[in-house]
Amino acid sequence: MALPIKGATYSFQISLIDAGSPTNFKDSPTLEAADFAISQDGGTYAALNTTPTVATATDLIDVDLSTLETNCEQITIKIEDSSGGEWLPMKILIQTV
């Protein structure tokens, strides 16, 4: 995965770990805007501009960050199932170049 350029759009894919079977990835999880939050350079968390989507019938999640969301040195994305334990919570740390 290439590092994002500060102030440029950036897209990547992730998989979520199934809370009911933690040795597996969650197939076709239900995603809501409240499940994903971003912090820039250690600041307050806010909702992502675009809610990630499930790649058709897979365990892959497409995440797209806008130019405003990458306009920092470090991005932290917090992922928690706001409706209940469908997957395990996680954080993704990304450095821009």
N, C-alpha and C positions, 0 to 999 in steps of 0.2 A: 504494500500500500504506500503510495507516494505521500509525502508530507504536504499539507495544504500551504498555499502561499497566502501570507497575510493580506486580507482585503479582497481575496478572490473566492468565487464559489468553490465548494468542495463536496464531493459525493463519495460515499463508501457504504459497505454492507457489513452487517453484524448478524449474529445469531443469539437468541436468548435461551438460557438454560431452563428446562422444564422443572417447575417447582415440585410437581408430583413424581417426577422421575429424574433426579438431578444428574444422572449419567447420560441424559439425552437432551438434544436441542428441542425447543418447542416448535412443533409444526403449526403453521397458520395461526399465530397468536392474534388475539383481538387487541388492536392498538387504539389508544385515545390520546388526544393532545396533552392531557394531564400526566401521561406516563413519561414524558421526555422533557427535561429542563436543561438549560445551558448556563454555565457561568464563564465569564471572560476574565482572565487574569485574577481569579480568586474572588470575584465580585458576587453579588446576590444572584441566585438562580432565577431564571425567567423561562417561560415556555419557548420552545423552538418556533421559528417563523413558519416552518412547514412540518406538519406531523409526518413522521416516517411511515412508510407503507410496506406491506408484506409483498415480496416478489411472489408471483402467482403460484399457489399451492406448494410452497417450500418453507424451509425454516430460515430463510434469508430475509433480512429487513433492510430496505433501502433508506439511507439517511442522507438528506441534502441540506447543506449549510449555505446560507446566503453570504454575500460580501460583508454585510454588517456583522454577522455572527463570527466571521473569521478575522475581523479587524482587531486582533489582539495577539499577544505572545503565546498564551496558553488557553486552551479550550477544555472545559470539563463538562461532560454530558452525563447527567444523572438519569438512570432509567429504573423506574419502579412501577409496578402494576397498580394503578390507582383504584381499580375495581376489585382487587383481591388476588391472592397468590397464584396467578397463572404461570409466572416465571419468577426466577430469583432476581433480586435487585442487583444492579451493577453500576459502575462508573467507568467512563472512558476518558482518558487524558490524552490530549493532542497538542503538540507543539507546532506552531506555524514557522515558516521560514521567510 
